[in-house]
Structure formats: structure tokens, C-alpha cells
Amino acid sequence: MKISVKTPLMHDKIIALFDNNTISDLNFHFIEKKGIELLFELEGQDKDSDEVIAVVKKTIKDTDFGKGIYFSVVVV
């Protein structure tokens, strides 16, 4: 499964937050950056799209920088 995080800010911090890390039994690997879009590959337990999106959003919002940025997360 792949996810896309779209935000105009904090790309380096979001990549560092997820790349090669395991969160809620999901392993994240950064693939590429396209403009404001960051693409990640996910490996791990079978979770539906809504659960994955919720995990990613909560993880970003729980950071100091995530509280003040606008972003969207979709499964691609």
C-alpha cells in the first residue's frame, strides 16, 4: 500500500518521522517527493485505508510541528 502526504511545509521533518520507522505495526519507507506530495510505501499488518490514514494523521498531529501545518493524507 502507498500513501501520499500533501503539505507545503515541513517535508524534511515528515520524511524523518516516517522513513524506515514502524508505527502501529506499519513499516514506512519514503519513495519520492513530487512538488508538495510525499509518497511512502507501507508494509505490515493488513489495515484498511481509513485506519492507515488515521494513524498517519495522528502521528503528524502529535508532533510539535504538526499542530500548526495544513496537510492531507490519502491512500494511492
C-alpha positions in Angstrom: 0.0 0.0 0.0 1.2 3.5 -0.7 0.2 6.8 1.0 0.6 10.4 -0.1 1.1 13.2 2.4 0.5 16.6 0.8 1.7 19.7 2.6 3.7 22.8 1.5 5.8 22.8 4.7 8.0 20.6 6.9 8.9 18.0 4.2 12.2 17.0 5.8 10.6 16.5 9.3 7.7 14.4 7.9 10.2 12.2 6.0 12.3 11.8 9.1 9.2 11.0 11.1 8.1 8.1 8.9 11.0 6.8 6.8 12.3 3.4 7.9 10.1 3.6 11.1 7.4 1.3 12.4 4.3 3.0 13.8 1.2 0.9 14.9 2.7 -2.2 13.2 3.1 -0.4 9.9 6.6 -0.1 8.4 7.0 3.1 6.4 9.6 3.7 3.6 9.9 7.0 1.8 9.7 6.7 -2.0 9.8 10.1 -3.5 8.8 13.8 -3.3 6.7 15.3 -6.1 6.2 19.0 -5.5 4.2 19.2 -2.2 3.5 15.5 -2.2 5.5 12.9 -0.2 5.0 9.3 -1.2 5.5 6.4 1.2 5.3 2.6 0.8 3.8 0.7 3.7 4.4 -2.8 4.9 2.8 -4.5 7.8 -0.5 -5.7 9.2 -3.4 -5.6 6.9 -5.3 -2.5 7.9 -8.0 -0.7 5.9 -7.3 2.6 4.3 -9.2 4.6 6.9 -7.1 3.1 9.7 -3.8 3.8 7.9 -4.9 7.4 7.2 -5.9 7.9 10.9 -2.5 6.6 12.1 -0.6 8.9 9.8 -2.6 12.0 10.7 -2.4 11.3 14.4 1.4 10.7 14.2 1.9 14.1 12.4 -0.5 16.0 14.7 1.2 14.6 17.8 4.5 16.4 16.9 5.3 19.9 17.8 5.5 21.0 14.1 2.3 19.1 13.1 0.0 21.1 15.2 0.4 24.2 13.0 0.5 22.9 9.4 -2.1 22.1 6.9 -1.8 18.6 5.3 -3.8 15.9 3.7 -3.2 12.1 3.6 -4.6 9.7 1.0 -4.0 6.2 0.0 -2.8 5.9 -3.6 
